[in-house]
């Protein structure tokens, strides 16, 4: 109570663009946005646009949204793994590689670099 006003207690709020919560981290919101953008790229550009162009769109939109206001992040190992998994999911789809192909992430990154040159 401050000046006879009751202060509401909350478990989730935004401060300077960051989510402060007991239950969800700002990373959760970023990963959700990242996934939505990647889904839109897959749906709207399908096979009509070549892989290099899709990768450029991904780098301009999805990666930017994921990295926005992330300068002060201190990530745990699990959160780093989730970021890596989200990026690999998009790259696998882009390159037409399924998990059944059992390609290692390093091989997928190398194939991505081949498409850029």
Secondary structure as GFF3:
##gff-version 3
##sequence-region A 1 117
A	DSSP	beta_strand	12	15	.	.	.	ID=ss1
A	DSSP	beta_strand	18	21	.	.	.	ID=ss2
A	DSSP	alpha_helix	26	45	.	.	.	ID=ss3
A	DSSP	alpha_helix	51	60	.	.	.	ID=ss4
A	DSSP	alpha_helix	62	67	.	.	.	ID=ss5
A	DSSP	alpha_helix	77	95	.	.	.	ID=ss6
A	DSSP	three_ten_helix	99	101	.	.	.	ID=ss7
A	DSSP	alpha_helix	105	116	.	.	.	ID=ss8
###
